[in-house]
Amino acid sequence: MVIFVGSIQTILVNEVGILIAEKVPGYQEKWKELTLVEGVLFFLEVIIGDFVVVWRAWVLWSDNRKILIVPSLLLLGSVASTLAFLGCFIENDWPITLPPTCSSLNIATYVLSMATNITATCAIGYKVWLHWRVVKKYLGTLHARGGTEKVLVLLLESGVAYSMLWFLQVITLIPSVGTSPVGAYVQQVLYAASVQLVGIYPTLVIVLVYLQRSLWDSSGSSTYVQAVVSEHSRNHRPSERGEDAELDILKPTRLVLEDGESHRSSTLTQV
């Protein structure tokens, strides 16, 4: 929108009385400046989005960091390729048509970001599945999906949708696809959508994390789960608790939150 408004101002408003053809050089310079800002902001948002996704998986898998080795390595690769692409873009004076080196780095940036999101989303999905399996085993038909689980599902679904967006972007970057008229049109549509979603997604994840905490704190679910865990422990002798490791997924974690002048404890679910 900023580029569109800037273009209209340069071509139709500024310097009235001059032919549009004579304004083209000035328009191109203005376009380059606005594109520079947009490009830097977009790829910085990509990095932030990847960090937020991996961070969410990192929090959920605090008990087993090995699960996150692959997403973390892909995140480092995504950051490196993004910075390298921006450096190549700047070095070539922000060209409209990318040179081969910049084009390869651009594709690498999208591929690594897509892979980072897919692997992190899979890690989140696996943790959600483990949670459901244990809850169903010990609570059975008494269990009704609580607010926390709904938020976790929303996190998972948003991660899948975000990964699909990057997957479609990568497909349109294939030369045989992106150079066709239809492919070029789809590429522009997906890019316009990604510019909006890349900025929204990190904020969405952070808000959902906050909602997960708030819903768990206010729903009373933690009290119920603690009762189930305690009942299971009382009914089994220590030698018969081979399945207690599974119950760790239901046990709440204590987190101290600062509330004004005092400190209070809130119970969070560990999933």
N, C-alpha and C positions, 0 to 999 in steps of 0.2 A: 504494500500500500504506500509506504514511504517513497519507494522508487517511482511508482506510478504518479503520485502527486508531484514529486520533484521533476519528473519528465514533462508533465503538463505545464508546470510553472516555467520551465526553461524554454519550451517550444512555443507556447501560446501567450504567456503573460509577459515574460521579460523581453525587453527591447522590442516594443511594438513598432511596426513599420519595416522590420527587416524580414526578408524572405525566409521561409522555413528552411530551405536548402542551405542558407548561409548560417543557420543556427545549429546545424548538425554537429560540427566539431565541438561546440560548447556543450551540446547535449551529451555527446560521447564522454567528455571529460566528467560531467556531472554524474552520468551513469556509472562510471568507473569508481568514483568516490563513494557513492551509495552502495554499490556492489561490494566494495572492499569492507565496509562496515557490516553489511549483511552476512558476507561470507565468514568473517571472523566470529561474529556472534553465533552463527549457526553451528559452526564446528566446535566452538566452546560449549554450546548447549549439548552437542553430541557427547562430548567428554563428560560433562556433568551428569547427563542421563545414564551413561554407562556406569559411572561411579555409584550412583544412587541404586541402580539395580543390583550391582555386586554387593553393595553395603547391606541391602535388605536380605540377600541370601546369607551374607556373613553373619548377621544378627541371628537368623534362624538356625544356622549351623554352628553356633558357638561351641557346641560339644564335640564337633568333628570337623576341623578345618581342612582336612585332606580333601573333602568333597569339593572345596572351592579352589583347588590348585589350578585346574584348567580355566575356569572363568577369570581368575586373577591374572594368569599369564596372557590370556586373550585381551584383557583390559589394558595391560601394559603395552601390548602390540597395537591396540586401537589408538591409545594416546600417542605413541611414537609415530604411527603412520599419519595421524591427523596433523600433528605438528610439522612433520616433513612435507605434507601436502601444502599446508599454509606457507611454509618457507619457499616451496617451489613456485607457488602462485605469486608470492610477493616478488621473488627474483625475476619472474617473467613479466612483471608490471601488470598483473591481473588481466591476462588476455581473455578475450571472448571465447576463442577456440583453444582448448588446452593442448599444450605440447605433449608428446608421448610420455615423457617422464611424469609429468603432473597427472596425466590421465591414469597411469598405472597406480600412482599413489592414491588417487581419488577412489579407484575401485577397491584397493586394499583397505582404505578407511571404512568403506561401507561393509565390506565382507567381514572384517574383524569386529566391527561394532555389532553386526548381525549375529556373529558367532558368540560374542560376549553375552548378548541378551538371551540367546537361545539356551546356552549352557546355564546361565544364572536362573532363568525361568524353570528349566528342568530341575535344578537343585531345589528351588522353592516348591515345585510340584511334588517332588519326591517326599519332602518333609510334610507337606499337607496330606499326602497319601498315608504316610506312617501315622500321622495324628488320627486320621479317620479310622484306620485299622484298629488302633488301640482303643479308641473311644467306643467303637462298635463292639469290640470284644468284651469290654468290661461294663459298659453301660447298656448295650443291647438296644432293645426297643424303647427303653426309658429315655433314651437320648433324643433330644430335639436340637436341631442345628441352632447354635447360639450366634450372637452378633459377631463374636471373634471369628468364627469359622466363615461366616458370610464375607467378612472383610478379607480374610485370607484367600477365599475363592476369587474375590474381585481383584486382588493383587495378582493372582495367577492368570486370570483372564486378560487383564490389562497387559501383562507381560507377553502373553501369546499374541495379542493383537499388535502390540508394538513390534515384536519380532517378525510378524507377517509383513508389516509395512516395510521393514528393512529388506526382507526377502524379495519382495516385489521390486524394490528399488534396485537391488543387485541384478535382477533379471533384465531390467531395462538398460543397465549399463553394459550388457553384452553387445559388442559391436553390431552383430547381425540383427539384433532386436532394436537397439537404440537409434540406428540410422534409418530405419523405415519410418514412413510418415505416421503410422499409427503408434509405433513404439516411441517416437519423439514426443508425440502428444501425451501419451500415457506417462512418460517420464516427467514432463512438465507438471502434470496434475499431481503425481506422487510427490514431486519435490515441493510443490506448494503445500500439500497436506503435511509433509514431514516437517516443514519449517514451523508450522503451528503446533504439531503434536510433540516435537522434540522439546519445545519450550514448556508445554503443559505437563508432560509425563513425569519429570522429577518432582514437580510440585504435587501432582496427584499421588505419587507413591508416599511422599512425606505426610500428606494429609491422611492417607489411609493408615499409615503406621500410627499416627496419633489417634485416629478413630479406633483402631484395634486396641490400643491401651485404654482409652476411655470406656469403650463398650465392655471390656473385660472387668475394669474396675467397678462399673456401675451395674452390671447384670446379675451379680451374685453367682456367676458360674464357677468362680474359683472356690467358693465355699462348698459348693456341691461336689466338685471334683476332689477337693481335699477330703471330704467325707467318704467318698468312694475309695480313695487310696488308703485312708486310715482303716476302713472296714476290711479291705482286702488284707492289710497287714495284720490285723487282729485275728483274722480267721485262718492264717497260715503260719506254721512254725518257721523259724529261720531256715531250717534245712529244706523247706519246701518252697522257697521263694525264688526259684529259678527264673520265673517270669517277671520278677520285680523290675528288671532293667527296662521292660517295656513301659512300665508305669511312669518311668522318669519323664516320658514325653507329656504326661498329664500334670506332673508336679509343677506348681507355680514357682516363679523366681522372684526373689525380693529385690526391689529396686528403690533406692532412696531418691526422692524428688524434692527439690527445694521449693518451698511454698511460702513466699514472703519472708518473714523473719524466723519462721520455724521450719523444721524438717519433718516430713511425714513419710511413711512407707506405703507404697502401693503394690498390690499383687498383680503380677503380669503372668500370662500363660507362656510357658516355654514350649514352642512348637518348632 
